[in-house]
Amino acid sequence: MLAKTLRRVAETSCERPITTYRPRLSAACHESISLEALAKTLERDNEPVTPAGMLRVTELITAGGGPLWGTSEEALGKEIETTLAVLTPPH
């Protein structure tokens, strides 16, 4: 479900907002490749993910004032990078 949500955000992020109620997702538009990498990591059956990483992904999606819903590409890029690092357990 989290991977599907990330993909949906990435897909719609480059569309021009039709109403004033829809957020402007310019950071997500520019980071769509990173969002896809995060979604793929969540869906891998052969490698487990950490609970802490899952919490970070949930926070990324649900925090309305967070970097996913903002316009700072740098902030979102750093958040995705950190989340990927926490999501994958050390080998």
Secondary structure, 3 states (H helix, E strand, C coil): CHHHHHHHHHHHHCCCCCCCCCCCCHHHHHCHHHHHHHHHHHHCCCCCCCHHHHHHHHHHHHCCCCHHHCCCHHHHHHHHHHHHHHHCCCC
